[in-house]
């Protein structure tokens, strides 16, 4: 497990995933962001 986490493949995959997630949030329309925010808040309130 430790060697998998330290591998370049895993690091590159996670880096790309984080960049993609940040781009989705940054480039999403404002009303979509409000909907996503309300869905996340409802999950934590439940």
N, C-alpha and C positions, 0 to 999 in steps of 0.2 A: 504494500500500500504506500509506503513511504517513497519508494522509487518511482511509483506512478505519479505521485503528487509533484515530485522534483523533476519530472521529465519535461523536456521542451515541448513535446506535443500537447501535454495537458496544460502547460502554462500558456501556450499560444492559443489553444482552444478557449480557455477561460478569459484571456485577454480580449479575444474577438467577441466572445459572448457579452462581456461587460461593455465593450464599445458599442455593440449593437443595441443593447438595452438602453444605454445612455442616449443613443441617436433616436431610438423610438420615442423616448420621453421628450427629448428636445424638439423633435420635428412633428409631434402629434398636434392636432388642432386643440385650441383652448377648451372647447366644450367636451372633447374626448378626455382631456386631462381631468376635468371636473368629475366626469362620470367614473373614471378610473379611481380617482381619489375617494369618491363616495363609496365605491365598492370595497376598497381596501379598508376604509374606516368601518364599514358595516361588518366586515369579517372580524376585525379586532374587538368590536363591541359585542359580538355574539358569544 
